[in-house]
Amino acid sequence: LDALHWRRGLAYFYVGKYDEAASQFERYYVFDKVDRENGIWRYLAQCKAHGRDRAREAMLVYEKDDRAPLPDVYRMFAGEIEPAEVLRRINAADLSDQDRQKRLFYAQLYIGLHYDVEGEKEQAIEHLREAVADEKGSTGGYGPSYMWQVARLHYNLLTQPAGEGAPAP
């Protein structure tokens, strides 16, 4: 069952074991070759461990579409589109308010993480703040509730005074 434990990959990431995190996400990819969110986390771990260029060269290949906005977010991490374009596409889409809110949550979370690994802390904080402000994220059963907690954790790590709590991601 080891391949199913993508949450272990997140735990490794947040304790600074980036190679172990990337390896866990690779095992999950063998199990689920559609979930780009897993590939994003592998990319983030590889960025921390080996730098952006190497992480981009080793991005996982996805042949089937995933839930929106993750294909666009994945392209953002690959350097193919800008964060503003991810948000523009969500805002231009014909969606219910609930679907738009869910997509914006994921976009804000991953745009924040993108800016963090790019070393742009203030922009990371701005987008993570938007993700954490999502009114349904902390209470939703199925959907962003788990990842809302990840957004909250990452936001807190970036905004807490130096020397308090866990190491910065």
N, C-alpha and C positions, 0 to 999 in steps of 0.2 A: 504493500500500500504506500510505500515511500513516495512514488511519483505523484500521488494525489495531494501531497502536503505543501501546496503553494504558500500557505500561511507560515510554514517553517522558513521559507525563503524570505518573507518579510521580517521575521524575527532575526534571522542572520543579518539582514541588511541593517536593521536598527541597532544591532550590537557591533557593527563595524566588520563583520565577517563577510566581506563582499564576494570573495571567490566561492565560499560555501553557498551564499545566496544565489549567485549565478548558476552554480551547479544544480541547486534545487529547482530553479526555474527551468533549466534544461531538461531535467527529468519530467517535469510537469508537461513540457512541450511534447514529449513523446506520447503522453497520455491524451493531450488535447491540443491539436494543431490548428485551432481556430481562435483561441483566446489571446488576442493581442495584448491584453492587459498583462498577462504573464510575460510576454516578450518585452514589454516596456520595463517591467521590473528587472528582468535580466539585463537589459541595456543599462539601466540606472546603476545596477551593481557593478557591471563591467566598467562603466565610466569611473566609478569610485576606485576600482581596483587597478585599472589599466589606462584610463584616459578616453576621451571622446572618440578619437580617430579609430582606435582599436575596437571600441564598442560598436561603432557604426559599421566597420568592416565585418563584424561578426553577428549582425542583427539576424534574428530568425526569419525564415521565409514563410509567409502565410499565403495560401492559395485560395482559401474560401473567405467570404466576407464575414466580418464580426459585427457585433452590435455597434451602432453609431453612438458616439463620435470616435470610437477607438481606431478605425482605419485612418482617419485624418490625424489623430493624435500620434499614431505610429509613424506616419509620414513626417510629422513635425520632428520627432526624435531622429529620423533619418536625414533631416536637413532639407527635405523636399518642399515643405510649406512652412509658413511663419505662424506663430501662435495667434496673431490677429485673424488670420484666414480661418483657423479652426473655429473661432468664435463667430466670425461673419457667416460661415456656412450654417452653423446652428441657428443663428438668428434669422437667416433667410429661408430656412426650411419651413414647410407647411406642417406644423406639429401642434398637438394639444399642449396646453400650458404644462401639464404634468410631464409629458415627454421632453419638452424643451428644458424644464427645470432639471430633470435627471441628466440630460446630455450636458447642460451647462455645469452641473456639479462635477462630472467626470472631466470635462475640459478644463475647468479651473484648477482642479486637483493636479492634473498632469502638466498643465502649463506651469503651475507653481513648481513642480518637481523639475521640470525642464530648466526653468530659470535657476533653480538651486544648483543643479549639476553644471550649469554654464557659469556659475560664480556670480550671478546677478541676484544677490540676496534680497534687496528691496523689492524687486519685481516678483520674486518668489513669494515673499510675505504677502504682497498685495493679492496675488491670485489664490494663495492658500487661505487667506482671510475670507475671500469670496466663497470658497468651497465650504469652509467651516460655518459660514453664515447661512448656508442652505437650511431652511426651516424644517424640511422633512428628513434630511440626511441622518440626523441623530436618532430618529424614532422609527424609520421605515423598517418593516420586516424584511421583505425581499427587495433588493436593490442596493442603494449606496450606503446603507447603515454601517457595515463593517469598514468600508473604505472611508466613510466620514470620520471614523475613529482614527484611521491612519492619517487623514488630512489634519485632524486636530493635533495629533502627536507631532507631526512634522512642523506644523505651524508653531506649536509651543517650543519645540527644539530651536527653531530659528529666532524666536522672539524672547526667550528667557535670557536673563543676564548671564554672561560668561561664568563658568564655574558652578552653575546650579544644575543639578540633575544629570541626565544622561548626556553622553557626548553628542555633539552636533552631527547630523547625518552628512 
